[in-house]
Amino acid sequence: MKRVAIFALFLIIASGALFAEATFQLDVTITHMSSTPEGLLIMINKPVPDNCIGTAYGWLLIPQNDTAMISAAFFAFEREKTISIYTSGIGRSGFGEINQLDLGGPHNK
């Protein structure tokens, strides 16, 4: 009976991890850029985070008012640097929205 309880607890914990929604993608490079009135659109060399699946054509949006993040994206694109992105899901624009762009850390080159 104790083994069954432990196994059941393991399944509950594991199933929670399986349904956790990813909100980031590490070690990506920007492959394409475009601009719209809403901001800067980027495409990356890996799949979009889970909360952005279904974003129009795979584009991710950096909102226009996030000028520091847009500058960092141009820097990374120009130098072909790897970055990490963190997203807040698909916004009103229909695109997955980036809320943080990380150029540093041990996972970025």
C-alpha positions in Angstrom: 0.0 0.0 0.0 2.9 2.3 0.8 4.4 1.7 -2.7 1.1 2.6 -4.3 0.8 5.9 -2.4 4.4 6.8 -3.3 3.8 5.9 -6.9 0.6 8.0 -7.0 2.4 11.0 -5.4 5.1 10.6 -8.1 2.5 10.7 -10.9 0.8 13.7 -9.4 4.1 15.6 -9.2 5.2 14.5 -12.7 1.9 15.4 -14.3 2.1 18.9 -13.0 5.6 19.3 -14.6 4.3 18.0 -17.9 1.6 20.6 -18.1 3.7 23.5 -16.9 3.7 26.2 -19.6 7.2 27.4 -20.7 7.6 31.1 -20.9 11.1 31.3 -22.2 13.6 30.0 -24.7 17.3 29.9 -24.0 20.3 30.1 -26.3 18.5 31.4 -29.5 19.6 33.6 -32.3 17.5 36.1 -34.1 17.1 35.0 -37.7 14.7 37.6 -39.1 13.5 41.1 -38.0 10.6 43.2 -39.2 8.8 46.3 -37.8 5.1 47.2 -37.4 3.4 50.1 -35.6 3.1 47.8 -32.6 6.9 47.3 -32.3 9.8 45.1 -33.5 9.0 41.6 -34.7 11.7 38.9 -34.5 12.0 35.3 -35.5 14.3 32.9 -33.7 16.1 29.7 -34.7 14.2 27.6 -32.2 10.5 26.9 -31.5 8.6 29.7 -29.8 7.9 29.2 -26.0 4.8 27.2 -25.2 2.8 30.3 -24.2 3.3 31.7 -27.7 2.4 28.7 -29.8 0.0 29.9 -32.5 1.7 33.3 -32.9 1.3 34.6 -36.4 3.9 33.0 -38.7 6.2 32.4 -35.7 6.9 36.1 -35.1 7.5 37.4 -31.6 6.8 41.1 -30.7 8.9 43.5 -28.7 6.4 46.3 -27.9 7.3 49.7 -29.4 7.6 51.4 -26.0 10.4 48.9 -24.9 13.1 50.8 -26.6 16.0 49.4 -24.6 14.9 45.8 -25.5 14.6 46.8 -29.1 18.1 48.2 -29.1 19.4 45.0 -27.4 17.7 42.9 -30.1 19.4 44.9 -32.9 22.7 44.5 -31.1 22.3 40.7 -30.9 21.1 40.4 -34.5 23.9 42.4 -35.9 26.5 40.4 -34.0 24.8 37.1 -34.3 24.9 36.7 -30.5 22.9 34.1 -28.7 20.2 35.4 -26.4 17.5 34.2 -24.1 13.9 35.5 -24.4 11.1 35.5 -21.8 7.5 35.9 -23.0 4.1 36.8 -21.6 2.0 35.0 -24.2 0.1 36.1 -27.2 -1.1 39.7 -26.9 -3.8 41.7 -28.5 -1.6 42.1 -31.6 -1.8 38.4 -32.3 1.9 37.9 -31.7 3.7 36.3 -28.8 5.1 39.2 -26.7 8.6 39.3 -25.3 8.9 40.9 -21.9 12.6 40.3 -21.3 15.6 39.7 -23.5 18.8 38.4 -21.9 22.2 39.0 -23.6 24.4 37.8 -20.7 24.8 34.8 -18.5 26.6 31.5 -18.8 24.1 30.2 -21.4 24.6 33.1 -23.8 27.6 33.6 -26.1 
